[in-house]
Amino acid sequence: MAKIKSILFFFFFLFSTSFSAQVVDEVVQLDTIFETIKVIYKPINSSSYFTKKFGVFADDTSKIAIEKTFNVNGQNGIYKVYYPSGRLKVFTVFANNKINGEWTWYDEKGIILVKGTYQNGVKHGYWAYKNVRIYGRYKKGLKHKRWIRKDINEKKYISHYQKGVLVAGEGHDSDKMHLGVVKDTTKINKDTVQQEISQPNVLYEQAISLLTNNIVCKKAIKAHFGGTFKKTLAIKKYYKNDKFQFAISPSVLSLDNTIFYQQSSTGKMEIAIIDSILKTLPNSFDKQPINLIKTDQSLFLQSTKKTSPMVVYFGELNANLMRIDVVKYNESVEENSFLEKYTTANENQKFSILLYFDKNGVLKGAEYQKP
C-alpha cells in the first residue's frame, strides 16, 4: 500500500508540475498593436463571485506579468499588464469580455503614453496619444470633430474629422503606431526603420529651425555651455532677439551615436522612439573615427551668423537618426578649416543632439546630451 501511495504521489506531482509550468503565449493589446509575452499561469484564486487569474513571466516566475478578473459571465473586472521591473504597463477594465471604460498604457518609468476610453470594446470619447502629442475624440471607433497635434516647437496643427473622414487639416495617424514609438522591452522590427530618407536638405532645414527657435534646445545649449553665472552670461551673446546665432560647417561628418547609446544603457533617455532604436540596433552605433562624408556649401550659406564662434556640424542619417554637434570655439572659424578645427576640439567644447525623423522625413524628436 505504501508503495502504491508513493507511485500515485509521484504521478500527481509530475502532472501538477507539468501543468503549472505550462508556458502560454499571451497576446497583449497595446492600443492598435499587439505584443506576445510568454507567461505561466498560477493556480486560480477564487472568491465568492470574482475569480482572479495571475500569469507570471516564463523566464522569471517570481514576477507577475498579467492579471485578469473573471466571473460566471466571462472576463469582467480589472485587467493589468506589468513590465518585468514590476511597474504597471496597461490598466483597464473589462465588462462582458470587452474593454469598457478607461484604458491606459504606461512606459517603464510610470509615465502615461496613451490614455483613452472604450465603450463595449470600441474607442469612444477623448484619447490622448501623449508619446506622439496627438489629442482628440473618437465616436463609435471613428475619429470625430477636432484633433490636435503639437510639434517639438509647441506649434499646434488642427485637423477636423466627421465620423472618421478627414474634412480639414493634415490628418493624424495616431491610431497607426509602431512598437518602436514606445520605450518598451519589445524589439522593433528592423524592417520598420527607414535607412534612407530622400531630400537631405529638408532634414537640415528642420534641424536649423530647431536650433534657431526651439525653447527646449536653447535651454539645453545654455545649460551645457553655462554652468557658472559668468559662463551663462557669456552664452547670451550668442543669441540675438532670442534666436541662436551660429555658423554651419559645410563638412558633413561621420558622427557616431555612442554617447547616446551610453545614455540609453543608463536610463537617461527621454525620447522613447530614439531609445527604442538605440536598443534595437546597437551595433549600428559603434564608436567610429571622424571622417568627412561630403562637403555641402549650401549648409554654410544657411548659417544664422557666419562669423559666430558657435559652429554646428551635421552627421549623416542612420536608422532615422541624425547627430548634430554644436561646438564652441574661442573665435570664428575660417571657411576651409571646419574639419580641422573639429578634430582638434576637446569634448568640453562639444554639445551633441540626436534627432529622429519619421519615414516621411519629418523631425519628430530631439534627444540632448546629458552630463
C-alpha positions, -999 to 999 in steps of 0.1 A, spaced: 0 0 0 28 24 9 44 17 -24 12 24 -43 8 57 -24 43 67 -34 37 59 -71 4 79 -70 21 108 -53 49 108 -79 24 109 -108 3 136 -91 35 156 -85 47 151 -121 12 160 -135 7 191 -113 43 203 -120 40 200 -158 5 216 -157 15 246 -136 47 251 -156 29 252 -189 41 282 -209 14 302 -227 18 328 -254 -3 356 -240 -13 383 -266 -14 418 -251 -32 446 -268 -12 479 -268 -38 502 -284 -39 490 -321 -8 468 -320 -2 435 -302 26 421 -282 31 385 -273 46 376 -240 54 341 -226 37 335 -192 29 307 -168 -5 309 -151 -7 303 -114 -35 282 -98 -68 300 -99 -77 320 -68 -115 320 -64 -137 342 -43 -174 341 -38 -181 358 -71 -150 370 -89 -120 348 -99 -86 363 -103 -61 348 -128 -24 356 -125 2 349 -151 39 352 -143 68 358 -167 80 324 -180 117 334 -177 111 348 -141 83 332 -123 87 355 -93 73 384 -112 37 389 -122 32 396 -159 -6 398 -163 -37 399 -141 -72 392 -152 -106 391 -134 -135 367 -143 -170 359 -132 -196 334 -145 -202 357 -175 -166 357 -187 -139 384 -183 -152 411 -161 -133 435 -139 -97 448 -136 -71 439 -162 -34 447 -157 -2 440 -176 32 446 -160 68 452 -171 94 427 -158 105 455 -135 72 452 -117 58 486 -130 24 487 -144 22 487 -182 -15 485 -191 -46 491 -169 -82 488 -180 -115 473 -170 -135 446 -188 -172 441 -189 -188 412 -206 -155 402 -223 -150 436 -238 -129 466 -227 -152 492 -211 -141 525 -196 -106 540 -192 -76 523 -209 -41 535 -200 -6 525 -214 24 534 -193 61 534 -200 87 518 -178 90 550 -157 53 551 -150 47 580 -175 14 578 -194 20 571 -231 -16 567 -243 -49 571 -225 -85 569 -237 -119 553 -232 -136 523 -246 -173 515 -249 -181 479 -255 -147 473 -269 -148 503 -293 -129 536 -288 -154 562 -278 -146 595 -261 -114 615 -255 -79 600 -264 -45 614 -256 -15 599 -275 10 617 -253 40 600 -267 33 615 -302 15 645 -288 -18 640 -306 -52 645 -289 -88 641 -300 -121 622 -297 -135 591 -311 -171 584 -318 -180 547 -320 -145 539 -331 -141 567 -356 -122 600 -352 -147 628 -348 -145 666 -347 -113 684 -337 -79 667 -334 -47 685 -324 -10 676 -329 18 695 -313 53 696 -328 86 700 -309 83 737 -311 48 736 -294 31 746 -326 -4 732 -330 -17 715 -361 -55 712 -361 -75 687 -381 -113 681 -383 -130 648 -388 -166 638 -395 -172 602 -384 -137 591 -394 -135 612 -426 -108 640 -427 -126 672 -438 -99 697 -429 -62 698 -419 -33 674 -423 -48 644 -405 -31 624 -377 -22 587 -378 -23 584 -340 -40 551 -343 -14 536 -366 15 535 -342 45 511 -343 60 494 -313 91 515 -319 73 546 -308 73 534 -272 102 528 -248 95 491 -243 111 458 -238 96 448 -271 121 448 -300 114 469 -331 113 450 -364 143 463 -383 123 465 -415 102 493 -399 133 515 -397 139 536 -427 176 536 -436 174 564 -462 152 594 -464 154 615 -496 159 652 -498 186 657 -470 183 694 -474 148 692 -459 162 675 -429 189 701 -425 163 729 -427 142 714 -399 173 709 -377 184 745 -383 149 757 -373 151 736 -341 185 752 -332 173 787 -340 139 788 -324 132 759 -301 130 769 -264 140 734 -251 170 734 -274 180 769 -263 178 759 -226 199 727 -232 226 746 -250 228 773 -223 229 746 -196 257 727 -213 280 757 -220 269 777 -190 272 762 -156 285 792 -137 268 825 -136 296 841 -155 296 815 -183 258 817 -185 260 854 -191 287 848 -218 265 824 -236 238 850 -240 259 869 -265 252 841 -290 215 849 -290 200 879 -309 163 886 -304 162 852 -287 175 835 -318 206 813 -317 235 827 -338 257 800 -352 278 791 -383 272 759 -401 301 737 -412 299 727 -449 316 694 -438 291 666 -431 309 642 -408 306 605 -397 294 612 -362 286 581 -343 259 578 -316 279 561 -289 273 589 -264 235 584 -267 238 546 -266 255 550 -232 227 573 -221 202 547 -232 220 520 -212 219 541 -181 182 550 -185 188 587 -192 169 589 -224 137 610 -226 125 604 -262 110 569 -264 114 562 -301 151 572 -301 157 550 -270 140 521 -288 160 524 -320 193 526 -300 183 495 -280 173 475 -311 203 484 -334 232 490 -310 258 476 -335 249 504 -359 262 530 -335 296 517 -325 323 544 -320 340 553 -352 368 576 -363 356 610 -376 356 610 -414 344 635 -439 312 622 -456 307 651 -480 311 689 -484 279 709 -489 285 746 -492 248 753 -491 249 744 -454 273 772 -447 251 797 -465 223 788 -441 243 800 -411 224 824 -389 258 842 -384 287 831 -405 313 846 -382 299 831 -350 324 810 -328 295 787 -323 296 761 -351 271 734 -360 283 702 -376 259 677 -392 263 640 -392 248 616 -417 214 599 -413 215 564 -398 183 544 -390 162 576 -390 186 592 -365 210 622 -372 235 635 -347 245 672 -348 272 688 -328 273 723 -315 310 733 -309 321 764 -291 353 779 -303 371 810 -289 369 827 -323 352 824 -357 364 796 -380 377 801 -415 356 786 -442 382 759 -451 391 750 -416 359 735 -402 370 698 -403 405 705 -389 390 726 -360 365 699 -351 391 671 -349 413 692 -325 384 705 -303 381 689 -269 350 672 -257 341 701 -233 337 723 -264 311 700 -280 274 695 -273 256 667 -291 219 665 -302 204 634 -317 174 640 -340 147 615 -350 130 618 -384 99 597 -393 96 577 -425 84 609 -443 114 628 -432 96 649 -406 115 659 -375 97 642 -346 121 643 -316 154 655 -302 175 640 -275 201 662 -258 235 651 -244 234 648 -207 263 652 -182 
